[in-house]
Amino acid sequence: MTPADIDWPGQIVYAVSKGTKLREPIPVSPQSLVVLATYLDAVGMLAAQEPVFRTRRGPEKP
């Protein structure tokens, strides 16, 4: 998931389905967006195509 996959006003994140490999909308709660915003504030500004969640070890990958 990248920052471009987050629709803040629509309360939706887009993820690629494991089975169909299609980009699908997933509704999220307002509370989860607050937690996500707090996380993004802690890690700093990301480019639109950078992965939001990163591994702690090894190469960075989405």
Backbone hydrogen bonds in HBPLUS format (Angstrom, degrees):
<---DONOR---> <-ACCEPTOR-->    atom                        ^
c    i                          cat <-CA-CA->   ^        H-A-AA   ^      H-
h    n   atom  resd res      DA  || num        DHA   H-A  angle D-A-AA Bond
n    s   type  num  typ     dist DA aas  dist angle  dist       angle   num
A0052-VAL N   A0001-MET O   2.77 MM  51  5.85 167.2  1.79 165.6 162.6     1
A0005-ASP N   A0002-THR O   2.86 MM   3  5.32 156.5  1.92 115.7 123.5     2
A0006-ILE N   A0003-PRO O   3.27 MM   3  5.59 164.4  2.29 113.8 115.0     3
A0014-TYR N   A0005-ASP O   2.82 MM   9  4.99 149.6  1.91 144.3 153.2     4
A0007-ASP N   A0012-ILE O   2.76 MM   5  5.12 165.4  1.78 173.8 174.0     5
A0011-GLN N   A0007-ASP O   2.93 MM   4  5.80 113.1  2.39 142.8 158.5     6
A0012-ILE N   A0007-ASP O   3.16 MM   5  5.12 162.7  2.19 139.2 144.1     7
A0011-GLN N   A0008-TRP O   3.24 MM   3  5.15 153.2  2.31 100.9 108.9     8
A0028-VAL N   A0011-GLN O   3.01 MM  17  5.58 165.7  2.03 141.6 141.0     9
A0013-VAL N   A0026-ILE O   2.96 MM  13  5.28 162.7  1.99 146.2 149.3    10
A0026-ILE N   A0013-VAL O   2.70 MM  13  5.28 145.9  1.81 156.4 168.4    11
A0015-ALA N   A0024-GLU O   2.98 MM   9  5.48 159.5  2.03 152.1 153.6    12
A0024-GLU N   A0015-ALA O   2.75 MM   9  5.48 169.3  1.77 158.3 154.9    13
A0017-SER N   A0022-LEU O   2.82 MM   5  5.44 166.2  1.83 152.2 152.1    14
A0021-LYS N   A0017-SER O   2.95 MM   4  4.79 133.7  2.17 121.1 132.0    15
A0032-SER N   A0029-SER O   3.13 MM   3  5.27 122.2  2.48  98.6 112.2    16
A0033-LEU N   A0029-SER O   3.25 MM   4  6.65 147.6  2.36 146.5 155.2    17
A0034-VAL N   A0030-PRO O   3.09 MM   4  6.45 142.3  2.24 144.2 154.5    18
A0035-VAL N   A0031-GLN O   3.12 MM   4  6.47 158.1  2.17 148.9 153.7    19
A0036-LEU N   A0032-SER O   2.89 MM   4  6.10 157.3  1.94 143.6 150.5    20
A0037-ALA N   A0033-LEU O   2.85 MM   4  5.96 155.9  1.90 142.2 148.6    21
A0038-THR N   A0034-VAL O   3.00 MM   4  6.22 153.4  2.07 145.3 152.4    22
A0039-TYR N   A0035-VAL O   2.97 MM   4  6.25 156.1  2.03 148.6 155.0    23
A0040-LEU N   A0036-LEU O   2.90 MM   4  6.18 162.1  1.93 152.1 156.7    24
A0041-ASP N   A0037-ALA O   2.93 MM   4  6.13 148.2  2.03 143.9 152.6    25
A0042-ALA N   A0038-THR O   3.11 MM   4  6.35 145.8  2.23 141.0 149.8    26
A0042-ALA N   A0039-TYR O   3.04 MM   3  5.11 120.2  2.41  95.8 110.9    27
A0043-VAL N   A0039-TYR O   3.01 MM   4  6.39 150.9  2.10 152.9 160.8    28
A0044-GLY N   A0040-LEU O   3.00 MM   4  5.87 134.0  2.22 139.7 150.1    29
A0050-GLU N   A0047-ALA O   3.14 MM   3  5.32 167.6  2.16 112.9 116.8    30
